[in-house]
Structure formats: C-alpha cells, structure tokens
Amino acid sequence: MWNPLSWVMEAVAVMAIVLANGGGEGPDWQDFVGIICLLIINSTISFIEENNAGNAAAALMARLAPKTKVLRDGQWQETDAAILVPGDIISIKLGDIIPADARLLEGDPLKIDQASALLDSDKSQLNN
C-alpha cells in the first residue's frame, strides 16, 4: 500500500472517521469500512500479481541460463556454462551461444557475431 492512490484512500478513510456528517451525526462508519475493504482487496491483488511476476521471472532466468555440452571423463554431458574450467572441451553447433573463451580444435571455419559482447555489429571469422 505504498503508492499515491492508496495514500489518498487512507486519507479519505481517516476523514470519514474524523469528520462528522453534520447535524450532530456520528462518523461515517459505512464509508470507512468500505474504503478499508477496498484497500485490503487492492493490496491482496497487488501482492498476488507481484508474487506471480517474480516466479515467472525466476523461471525464465532458469530456462535461459547458458548451458553447454562438455567432454568430461570421456563422456559428453550437458552442464551449466558457469561451471566450465580451463581445459574443458566443449561442443558447439550452428546457432549455439559460445559460453566462454574457447579455442577451436577442429571443424569448419566459424563466423561469429560478437555484437552482444562488443556492442558492435562486426562479424569475425575464425579458422582452424
């Protein structure tokens, strides 16, 4: 409930209690209860939406975490790119994102788009 609309509604709820209707009548409890109910409903919906958005963002980050095929102990296995170490042999194919600094051991010459790394649209060609 930390936004301008909530602040205004809270001020109106307080004024409904503090200010009498005039003519010797008491505070306007129906308006106060109605405004408080709307504030609670608004807060509940906001909490649920923010929670769902946080869960969706976490799931997306987990799915987009870079993975790579690495040769370890004589077997190819898919692992997180974050745990690569110098000397690991990785396998890449067309369209793969190269997860780390790598040296080409064998294969055809590569054309690499380094725009995301260098903030430039230059395409470099690497040979064996």
Buried (B, 14 or more C-beta within 10 A) or exposed (E): EEEEEBEEBBEEBEBBEEEEEEEEEEBBEEBBEEBBEEBEEBEEEBEEEEEEEEEEEEEEEEEEEEBBBBEEEEEEEEBEBEEBEEEBEBEBEEEEEBBEEBEEEEEEEBEEEEEEEEEEEEEEEEEE
